[in-house]
């Protein structure tokens, strides 16, 4: 992503902060996996959103109106020996040259320099409670300034949540962000189609997962947006199943929930299809019901429509269908009111999507479901899950888990399905699997 995109975000943030105030946000920590081996580093989403800086041990400071420069980056100094062992890192010069910081200081000098930047500021905007070390340091810096009150220096009088501003900004995707999300969606779609073609009785869930990862990694997307779910048979009734170690059996369905990450932007796709390439009659009936529910939900995705309308539409279709198929008994309206459908459909229709797979942004404003607006991206993912030991339904339905999920961009005149390339009708899925 171009540095101009990050600069635009910083300017928007500082405009909302206002002169006389300051904002700080820390990078993610480098986490140890075991002994002296680290997990692969993934930057804090808010920090990356504002800086594009992809290193640990860094802190960004934003001071609207500061004459010496409004954007200050504290980071590691360049270490030639470290570069030999671990690769390139920006250093102070790179922070200014490559990441457009107005000024840069060593992270080891944070305690000596940052308190001076806090002096005479009214408010401090920062992610409260997210980083306990930063919480303690900030209080120490403020208390240090208070001790200098006789010299005419004042300490900030108010701490304000930075997330309230940044997360609202992140909710609306720019053209550059949508470009990255399209790439993540396109490659994830290819991975799902490859999994459909590879699938057959006798292979293991982890072998299907390997096919997904191969497609993603061969095209340069080395990170998944979340642990892949590859759930065969009754495993699909576990919503966040990630063991992925069971064998695929003839007659079962396979549910795959997987997506790639492109420059910190996520895709999130779920498809459910028959291991043997053809739906049984009970599987087809439940699958078509979930697909009908998704279509009803998608019809509600447009500017000005409350967030919850899509979920409500899916509940009506699913509950009515469950009654018609005999899995529920009673009047549809009463069953919905009593939430009886939750025995089989226990989650909501979707979530915001962006830098985090369950992305930031309020779903309600002043206790009212917020209205959808152009630039928002969300998932639409109804499902039905009939546990293998569910004795209230006929045996033909037991052990069937189905979810269909797409990534949807709200546009000026409706919506666009970013993941539409992956087949999801019964006929299209069976046709793709026949071509293997």
Secondary structure, DSSP 4 states (H G I P E B T S, - for coil): --HHHHHHHHHHHHHHH-TT-EEEEEPPPPPEEETTEEPPP---HHHHHHH----SS-EEEE-TT-TT-SEEEEEPPP-HHHHHHH----HHHHHHHTT--SEEEEGGGHHHHHHHHHTT-SEEEE-TTT-HHHHHHHHHHHHHHHTTGGGT-----EEEESHHHHHHHHHS--HHHHHHHHHHHHHHHHHHHHHHHH--TT-BHHHHHHHHHHHHHHTT--EESSPPEEEEGGGGGSTT-----PBP-TT-EEEEEE-EEETTEE--EEEEEETTSS--HHHHHHHHHHHHHHHHHHTT-STT-BTHHHHHHHHHHHHHHHHHHTSS-S-HHHHHHTTGGGGT--S-S--B-SSSSS----SEETTEEPBP-TT-EEEE--EEEE-TT-TTS-GGGTTEEEE-BEEEEEETTEEEETTTTS--SHHHHHHHHHT-
